[in-house]
């Protein structure tokens, strides 16, 4: 977050701040990334202390972004608008050839099940990932999934990987990437 605070400061975009003893900038990620997962199309919400157009905000931010960080779009919301509600996220991971054996069958088996309870790590409760798994496909050596997020909860991509017997994928040097965050209209 400090990186983003610096970007806004260098862009001369004064962030709105919380009130209280230790005011903080009003900026959040509606769906924070887990450690070790790359983000290709993330959503960030922030409040400015002054009203500016989306074009002006983008014009000021773009030259201040460090290498590897790109601005895709800026939207302004009317004052008093609700915070973004995430409804889904898409992920992908390249699957090494030795781990591709039988993967199509495991995907078909998972999608055919009415339920797929997965025990969460660190003593957290079990989650049924099946109703939260909207799409799951493997083609061109890449596993792609879209996970639903609602009031009842969500599943993580690593839980889907465990259900597919690919729980050690990251220890093999494969990086997961979140390719989209979908916001409810």
Secondary structure, DSSP 8 states (H G I E B T S, - for coil): -HHHHHHHHHTT--B-B--STT--B-EE-TT---TT-EESS---EE-BSS---HHHHHHHHHTT--TT----------TT-----EEEEEEEEE--GGG-TTHHHHHHHHHH-S--EE--STT---EE-GGGEEEEEEETTEEEEEEEEETTEE--HHHHHHHTT-TTTGGGT---EEEEEEE--
